[in-house]
């Protein structure tokens, strides 16, 4: 399994001031990088491919790990 250890900014790829590089949190990553202390998981995919449904299913299966109620979300309905 591939684990991300950090993020860095390639200043040749984008111009400063262009979204999202004008957002303060992204500017911080640009200036200082970002290092992860623990493994990080990303769910990546096109719209409508089920990313949210997978996360809501995990949350519903392990309710003690989270505090949100899922009864109002479409994936919680039969």
PALUMMAR-699415 format. One record per residue: residue number from 1; residue in three letters; x, y, z of N, C-alpha, C, O in turn. Coordinates in steps of 0.001 Angstrom, whole numbers, plus 524288, in hexadecimal, padded with zeros to 5 digits. Layout:
BEGIN
<firo NUM, 'ala', <X, Y, Z>, <X, Y, Z>, <X, Y, Z>, <X, Y, Z>>
...
This chain:
BEGIN
<firo 1, 'unk', <80345, 7FB6E, 80000>, <80000, 80000, 80000>, <80378, 804DA, 80000>, <80778, 80506, 802AA>>
<firo 2, 'unk', <801ED, 808B2, 7FD0D>, <804D0, 80D95, 7FCAA>, <80306, 8115A, 800E6>, <7FE5A, 8125C, 80173>>
<firo 3, 'unk', <806B4, 8136D, 803E0>, <8056F, 81740, 807F1>, <80804, 81C6D, 8069D>, <80C98, 81C9D, 80528>>
<firo 4, 'unk', <80508, 8209C, 80722>, <80709, 825DC, 80659>, <80A07, 82781, 80B31>, <8082E, 826C9, 80F93>>
<firo 5, 'unk', <80EA1, 829B5, 80A69>, <811B4, 82BA4, 80ED3>, <81177, 8318D, 80F3C>, <81281, 833C5, 8135F>>
<firo 6, 'unk', <81018, 8341A, 80AED>, <80FCD, 839C2, 80B12>, <80E3F, 83C00, 805D3>, <80D91, 8392F, 801FD>>
<firo 7, 'unk', <80DB3, 84127, 805BF>, <80C68, 84405, 80100>, <8103B, 8487B, 80055>, <811D7, 84AEE, 80425>>
<firo 8, 'unk', <811AD, 84986, 7FB8A>, <814D6, 84E1C, 7FA58>, <81261, 850F2, 7F5C2>, <80F1A, 84EC5, 7F2FE>>
<firo 9, 'unk', <813F5, 855C5, 7F4F8>, <811B7, 8592F, 7F101>, <8159F, 859D8, 7EC93>, <81A21, 85B36, 7ED88>>
<firo 10, 'unk', <813FB, 858E8, 7E7C1>, <8173A, 859C7, 7E327>, <815F7, 85F31, 7E105>, <811EF, 85FF3, 7DE82>>
<firo 11, 'unk', <81961, 862EA, 7E203>, <8184A, 86856, 7E089>, <81807, 86918, 7DAA4>, <8160D, 86D19, 7D8DA>>
<firo 12, 'unk', <819F0, 8656A, 7D79A>, <819A7, 865D9, 7D1E4>, <81460, 8641A, 7CFC0>, <8131B, 8653A, 7CB40>>
<firo 13, 'unk', <81150, 86160, 7D2E8>, <80C6E, 85F20, 7D0FD>, <807F4, 8630B, 7D0E3>, <804A1, 862C3, 7CD6D>>
<firo 14, 'unk', <807C5, 866B4, 7D49B>, <8035E, 86A52, 7D510>, <80553, 86FC2, 7D65D>, <80986, 8706F, 7D89B>>
<firo 15, 'unk', <8023D, 87391, 7D4ED>, <80376, 878F7, 7D65C>, <80109, 87A43, 7DBA3>, <7FC98, 878C8, 7DCBB>>
<firo 16, 'unk', <803FC, 87D09, 7DEE4>, <801C1, 87EF0, 7E3CB>, <7FD2B, 88276, 7E28D>, <7FD2E, 88534, 7DE9A>>
<firo 17, 'unk', <7F944, 88264, 7E5E6>, <7F4A3, 88593, 7E50E>, <7F052, 882AF, 7E23E>, <7EBCE, 88452, 7E270>>
<firo 18, 'unk', <7F1A0, 87E61, 7DF9C>, <7EDAE, 87B1F, 7DD12>, <7EB55, 87779, 7E11F>, <7EE14, 87572, 7E483>>
<firo 19, 'unk', <7E631, 876A6, 7E0BC>, <7E3AB, 87302, 7E45A>, <7E5A8, 86D85, 7E359>, <7E606, 86C17, 7DEC5>>
<firo 20, 'unk', <7E6F2, 86A5E, 7E71E>, <7E63C, 86B1C, 7ECBD>, <7EB03, 86D68, 7EF72>, <7EB3D, 86D79, 7F440>>
<firo 21, 'unk', <7EED1, 86F49, 7EC77>, <7F3B2, 8711A, 7EED5>, <7F344, 87679, 7F150>, <7F71D, 8787B, 7F364>>
<firo 22, 'unk', <7EEA5, 878D8, 7F123>, <7EDC2, 87DBC, 7F3EB>, <7EB0D, 87CCF, 7F92A>, <7E9BF, 8808C, 7FBE4>>
<firo 23, 'unk', <7EA34, 877EA, 7FA97>, <7E7D5, 87679, 7FF9D>, <7EC34, 87614, 803B2>, <7F04C, 873C6, 802AA>>
<firo 24, 'unk', <7EB53, 87856, 80850>, <7EF6B, 878A5, 80C53>, <7F1B8, 8734F, 80DBE>, <7F67A, 872D3, 80E42>>
<firo 25, 'unk', <7EE78, 86F57, 80E60>, <7F06E, 86A24, 80FD5>, <7F3EC, 867E0, 80B8F>, <7F7D2, 8654D, 80CB6>>
<firo 26, 'unk', <7F28D, 868D1, 806B3>, <7F5B5, 866DF, 80254>, <7FAC7, 869FA, 801FC>, <7FEDB, 867C5, 800B5>>
<firo 27, 'unk', <7FA99, 86F03, 80317>, <7FF56, 87233, 8032B>, <80317, 87046, 80763>, <807D7, 8705F, 806A4>>
<firo 28, 'unk', <800FB, 86E88, 80BCA>, <80447, 86C64, 80FF7>, <80714, 86774, 80E10>, <80BBB, 866C4, 80F14>>
<firo 29, 'unk', <8044E, 8640F, 80B5A>, <806C0, 85F57, 8092C>, <80AE8, 860E6, 80538>, <80F20, 85E98, 80514>>
<firo 30, 'unk', <809BB, 864CF, 80200>, <80D88, 866B5, 7FE2A>, <81288, 86874, 800DF>, <816D5, 86729, 7FF25>>
<firo 31, 'unk', <811F5, 86B5F, 80514>, <8167B, 86DAC, 807B4>, <8195F, 869E7, 80B48>, <81E1D, 86A5C, 80BEF>>
<firo 32, 'unk', <81696, 86631, 80D9B>, <818F2, 862E1, 8119E>, <818A3, 85D0D, 8107B>, <81B1D, 859F9, 81339>>
<firo 33, 'unk', <815B1, 85B73, 80C8F>, <814D4, 855E8, 80B9F>, <81110, 853BB, 80FAB>, <80F30, 85694, 8130F>>
<firo 34, 'unk', <80FFC, 84EC6, 80F4D>, <80C63, 84C39, 812F0>, <80E55, 846B0, 813D2>, <80F0F, 843BF, 81016>>
<firo 35, 'unk', <80F2C, 84540, 818AF>, <810F6, 83FFD, 81A1B>, <80CC1, 83D4F, 81D53>, <80A5F, 83FB4, 820BF>>
<firo 36, 'unk', <80BDF, 8385D, 81C37>, <80803, 8354A, 81F0D>, <80AC0, 831E4, 82317>, <80E9D, 82F4D, 821E0>>
<firo 37, 'unk', <808C0, 831E6, 827E7>, <80AF4, 82EA6, 82C0E>, <808EB, 82913, 82BC7>, <80B83, 82570, 82D8F>>
<firo 38, 'unk', <80443, 82864, 8298A>, <801BC, 82348, 82930>, <7FFE6, 82273, 82395>, <7FF4B, 8263C, 820AE>>
<firo 39, 'unk', <7FEFE, 81D89, 821FD>, <7FD0F, 81C8A, 81CAD>, <7F7F4, 81F76, 81B9D>, <7F4A8, 82005, 81F12>>
<firo 40, 'unk', <7F762, 82146, 816E0>, <7F2CA, 8243E, 81532>, <7F04A, 8215A, 810A6>, <7F302, 81F73, 80D2B>>
<firo 41, 'unk', <7EB26, 82108, 810AC>, <7E84E, 81E86, 80C6B>, <7E529, 82294, 80979>, <7E288, 825D5, 80BD7>>
<firo 42, 'unk', <7E56C, 82264, 80450>, <7E260, 825D8, 800FA>, <7DE97, 8229D, 7FDC3>, <7E011, 81E8E, 7FBA4>>
<firo 43, 'unk', <7D9C3, 82459, 7FD5F>, <7D5F5, 8220E, 7F9D2>, <7D59B, 825B0, 7F527>, <7D402, 82A32, 7F5A8>>
<firo 44, 'unk', <7D719, 823B7, 7F09F>, <7D73C, 826F1, 7EBEF>, <7D3DF, 82462, 7E7C6>, <7D41B, 81FA4, 7E706>>
<firo 45, 'unk', <7D0C0, 8277F, 7E516>, <7CD93, 8256F, 7E0D8>, <7C9FE, 8298E, 7DEA1>, <7C93E, 82DB7, 7E0EC>>
<firo 46, 'unk', <7C7D5, 8285A, 7DA34>, <7C437, 82BF4, 7D7A2>, <7BF54, 82CB0, 7DAF4>, <7BE2C, 82982, 7DE5F>>
<firo 47, 'unk', <7BC7E, 830E2, 7D9ED>, <7B781, 831D0, 7DC8E>, <7B3C9, 82D46, 7DB7A>, <7B37D, 82B48, 7D71C>>
<firo 48, 'unk', <7B0F5, 82BAE, 7DF90>, <7AD0C, 8279A, 7DEEF>, <7AF1D, 8220F, 7DF0A>, <7AC36, 81E6D, 7DDD3>>
<firo 49, 'unk', <7B41A, 82146, 7E078>, <7B64A, 81BFD, 7E076>, <7B5D2, 81932, 7E5B0>, <7B759, 814A7, 7E61E>>
<firo 50, 'unk', <7B3B3, 81BDD, 7E9C0>, <7B2AB, 8193B, 7EEAD>, <7B672, 81A53, 7F319>, <7B65D, 8178C, 7F706>>
<firo 51, 'unk', <7B9BE, 81E43, 7F29A>, <7BD75, 81F74, 7F6CB>, <7BAAD, 820A4, 7FBEF>, <7BC0A, 81E75, 7FFFF>>
<firo 52, 'unk', <7B6D4, 8240E, 7FBC6>, <7B3F0, 8257C, 8007E>, <7B0F5, 820D4, 802A2>, <7B0B6, 82020, 80762>>
<firo 53, 'unk', <7AEB5, 81DA9, 7FF45>, <7ABD1, 8190B, 800FC>, <7AF65, 81549, 803E5>, <7ADD5, 81316, 807E0>>
<firo 54, 'unk', <7B421, 81483, 801FD>, <7B7DC, 81113, 804A6>, <7B920, 81335, 80A12>, <7B913, 8104A, 80DE4>>
<firo 55, 'unk', <7BA3F, 8183E, 80A6E>, <7BB8F, 81A88, 80F83>, <7B6F3, 81A60, 81346>, <7B7A5, 8194E, 817E9>>
<firo 56, 'unk', <7B244, 81B6D, 81155>, <7AD9D, 81B2A, 814AC>, <7AC88, 81592, 81666>, <7AABF, 814B8, 81AC8>>
<firo 57, 'unk', <7AD93, 811C8, 81312>, <7ACE0, 80C48, 81481>, <7B0A3, 80ABA, 818D5>, <7AF27, 807F9, 81C7C>>
<firo 58, 'unk', <7B574, 80C79, 8186F>, <7B94D, 80B67, 81C8C>, <7B790, 80DF2, 821A9>, <7B7D0, 80B83, 825CD>>
<firo 59, 'unk', <7B5CD, 812D6, 8215F>, <7B406, 8159D, 82610>, <7AF49, 812F5, 8287C>, <7AED9, 812B6, 82D44>>
<firo 60, 'unk', <7ABC0, 810F9, 82545>, <7A717, 80E4D, 82749>, <7A88B, 8091D, 829DA>, <7A61F, 80786, 82DB0>>
<firo 61, 'unk', <7AC78, 80683, 827BC>, <7AE25, 80170, 829D7>, <7B0F7, 8020E, 82F0E>, <7B093, 7FEA8, 8326F>>
<firo 62, 'unk', <7B3C8, 80655, 82FB9>, <7B6D9, 8074C, 83472>, <7B503, 80C52, 8371A>, <7B7EF, 81023, 83747>>
<firo 63, 'unk', <7B041, 80C63, 83929>, <7AE08, 8113F, 83B3E>, <7B0EC, 8136E, 83FFA>, <7B0AE, 81822, 840F3>>
<firo 64, 'unk', <7B39C, 8102C, 842E8>, <7B651, 81221, 84791>, <7BB14, 81568, 8462F>, <7BCFF, 81861, 84971>>
<firo 65, 'unk', <7BCFE, 814E6, 8416E>, <7C193, 817E6, 83FD8>, <7C02F, 81D64, 83E10>, <7C39E, 820B9, 83D98>>
<firo 66, 'unk', <7BB31, 81E5F, 83D11>, <7B98A, 82386, 83B49>, <7B4CF, 8255D, 83E49>, <7B28E, 82274, 84160>>
<firo 67, 'unk', <7B354, 82A28, 83D5F>, <7AEFC, 82C67, 8403F>, <7AA79, 82E0F, 83CC5>, <7A678, 82FC6, 83ECF>>
<firo 68, 'unk', <7AAEA, 82DA2, 837A0>, <7A6CF, 82F79, 8341A>, <7A27F, 82B78, 83385>, <7A37B, 826C3, 83375>>
<firo 69, 'unk', <79DB8, 82D5E, 8331A>, <79952, 829F4, 831E9>, <79884, 82A05, 82C0B>, <7988D, 82E2B, 8299B>>
<firo 70, 'unk', <797CC, 82576, 829CD>, <79773, 82506, 82423>, <791E9, 82437, 82234>, <79125, 822EE, 81DA2>>
<firo 71, 'unk', <78E13, 824EC, 82583>, <788B6, 823C0, 823F5>, <7869F, 82768, 81FCC>, <782E3, 8260A, 81D18>>
<firo 72, 'unk', <788E1, 82BF6, 81F32>, <786E0, 82FA8, 81B52>, <789BE, 82F65, 8161E>, <78859, 83232, 81278>>
<firo 73, 'unk', <78DB4, 82C18, 815B6>, <7909D, 82BBD, 810D4>, <78E39, 82795, 80D50>, <78C43, 823A3, 80F3C>>
<firo 74, 'unk', <78E5D, 8286A, 80836>, <78BF5, 824B0, 8048E>, <78E0E, 81F20, 8050F>, <78B15, 81B65, 80473>>
<firo 75, 'unk', <79318, 81E7D, 80629>, <7954A, 81939, 80670>, <793AA, 81659, 80B64>, <79485, 811A1, 80BC3>>
<firo 76, 'unk', <79158, 81906, 80F38>, <78F92, 81673, 81402>, <78A16, 8143F, 8136F>, <78850, 81132, 816B2>>
<firo 77, 'unk', <7876E, 815CA, 80F51>, <78214, 813F3, 80E83>, <78210, 80EB9, 80BAC>, <7857E, 80DB4, 80876>>
<firo 78, 'unk', <77E37, 80B66, 80CD4>, <77DE7, 80655, 80A24>, <77CC1, 806F9, 8045C>, <77C5E, 80319, 80189>>
